[in-house]
């Protein structure tokens, strides 16, 4: 199963404060272990929301909203995409992670939808389209 591991933002990450050399080294070792175990598919840190934008959808109307965005606890500072056997395996791996911030931090794990999750609505034609797109993306 694929899961997205979501690192929540902190006041420091939203202020653009960079992690210490020690934390970067610890995260590098952790990421290396994830890759060697065949777990990690992708992972990146994100710039603060001050550098981002949101697009609000309301029917046919699109409104662009410039960052920064409020509610730090609801914002994302980074993520991993993992391929694991179970949610329990994901939790076990996450427990080994260095604390991404110098404060109390919550990291969320959420399953990624798989084709079978959509049932009959995901028709054979839509499945074929999805497969073509994945082939073009190389995965």
C-alpha distance (Angstrom), angle and dihedral (degrees) to the residues before:
residue distance angle dihedral
X1 . . .
X2 3.76 . .
X3 3.78 120.4 .
X4 3.76 133.8 -177.2
X5 3.78 113.8 -137.9
X6 3.79 107.9 -154.6
X7 3.80 120.8 -158.9
X8 3.79 109.4 -154.8
X9 3.78 119.3 -135.2
X10 3.78 124.2 -108.6
X11 3.80 131.3 -155.2
X12 3.80 87.8 -100.9
X13 3.81 94.7 50.6
X14 3.81 90.7 46.6
X15 3.83 88.6 50.2
X16 3.80 88.2 56.3
X17 3.80 95.1 -112.0
X18 3.78 109.6 160.6
X19 3.82 122.0 -133.3
X20 3.78 119.9 -103.6
X21 3.78 122.8 -98.3
X22 3.80 87.9 -110.1
X23 3.81 92.9 55.2
X24 3.81 91.9 45.3
X25 3.82 89.5 52.0
X26 3.81 92.9 47.3
X27 3.81 91.6 48.2
X28 3.79 89.8 47.7
X29 3.81 90.6 54.9
X30 3.81 90.8 46.1
X31 3.81 92.2 49.6
X32 3.80 89.7 48.1
X33 3.81 90.1 54.5
X34 3.82 90.3 49.2
X35 3.81 91.4 50.9
X36 3.81 93.3 45.8
X37 3.82 89.6 51.1
X38 3.81 90.6 51.5
X39 3.81 91.5 -118.6
X40 3.80 104.5 112.6
X41 3.80 118.1 79.4
X42 3.81 97.2 164.6
X43 3.77 141.4 -17.7
X44 3.77 137.0 175.3
X45 3.76 142.0 165.9
X46 3.80 117.9 -125.9
X47 3.80 130.9 -135.5
X48 3.82 116.1 -116.3
X49 3.79 117.3 -79.5
X50 3.83 89.1 -108.7
X51 3.80 84.6 79.4
X52 3.81 93.6 46.1
X53 3.75 139.8 79.3
X54 3.79 136.0 -151.0
X55 3.75 127.8 -148.5
X56 3.80 115.2 -147.3
X57 3.81 114.9 -150.6
X58 3.80 117.7 -152.3
X59 3.78 110.3 164.9
X60 3.81 105.8 -62.9
X61 3.83 92.7 -17.4
X62 3.81 121.4 100.4
X63 3.80 120.2 -166.8
X64 3.81 122.1 -171.2
X65 3.80 115.7 -143.1
X66 3.80 120.0 -166.4
X67 3.81 121.2 -138.9
X68 2.93 153.2 -94.3
X69 3.78 97.3 94.6
X70 3.80 127.2 -158.8
X71 3.81 129.0 -122.0
X72 3.80 102.3 56.4
X73 3.81 91.0 -163.4
X74 3.82 88.9 64.2
X75 3.80 95.4 49.4
X76 3.80 128.3 92.8
X77 3.81 123.4 -127.0
X78 3.79 96.5 179.4
X79 3.76 146.5 -28.7
X80 3.78 147.5 -149.4
X81 3.77 128.4 -149.6
X82 3.79 110.3 -147.5
X83 3.78 135.8 -176.2
X84 3.80 108.0 -145.5
X85 3.79 137.1 161.2
X86 3.80 93.7 -122.7
X87 3.78 146.0 -9.4
X88 3.80 87.5 -99.8
X89 3.80 90.4 58.9
X90 3.81 90.0 50.1
X91 3.81 90.4 51.3
X92 3.80 91.1 48.4
X93 3.82 90.8 52.6
X94 3.79 93.1 45.2
X95 3.81 91.5 52.5
X96 3.84 86.8 63.1
X97 3.81 92.5 54.9
X98 3.80 119.8 111.2
X99 3.81 111.6 -115.6
X100 3.83 102.7 -89.9
X101 3.83 92.4 -146.9
X102 3.79 136.5 36.9
X103 3.81 90.5 -113.7
X104 3.79 140.6 48.5
X105 3.79 105.2 -49.0
X106 3.78 135.4 -172.8
X107 3.78 121.1 -153.2
X108 3.79 117.6 -168.1
X109 3.81 127.1 -147.9
X110 3.80 118.0 -157.5
X111 3.79 129.5 175.8
X112 3.80 116.2 -117.5
X113 3.80 115.2 -129.0
X114 3.79 115.0 -101.9
X115 3.81 124.0 -156.6
X116 3.82 93.4 -103.0
X117 3.81 90.8 56.8
X118 3.82 90.0 71.9
X119 3.81 95.5 58.4
X120 3.81 120.1 -166.0
X121 3.82 92.7 -13.8
X122 3.80 87.5 73.3
X123 3.81 95.7 73.2
X124 3.82 124.8 -162.9
X125 3.82 88.0 -102.6
X126 3.79 91.9 53.9
X127 3.81 90.5 46.3
X128 3.81 90.4 52.3
X129 3.81 90.2 49.6
X130 3.81 90.4 50.2
X131 3.81 91.4 49.9
X132 3.83 91.3 50.5
X133 3.80 90.7 51.0
X134 3.82 92.4 48.5
X135 3.80 90.5 50.4
X136 3.80 90.1 52.4
X137 3.80 89.7 49.6
X138 3.79 91.0 50.0
X139 3.76 98.2 -117.6
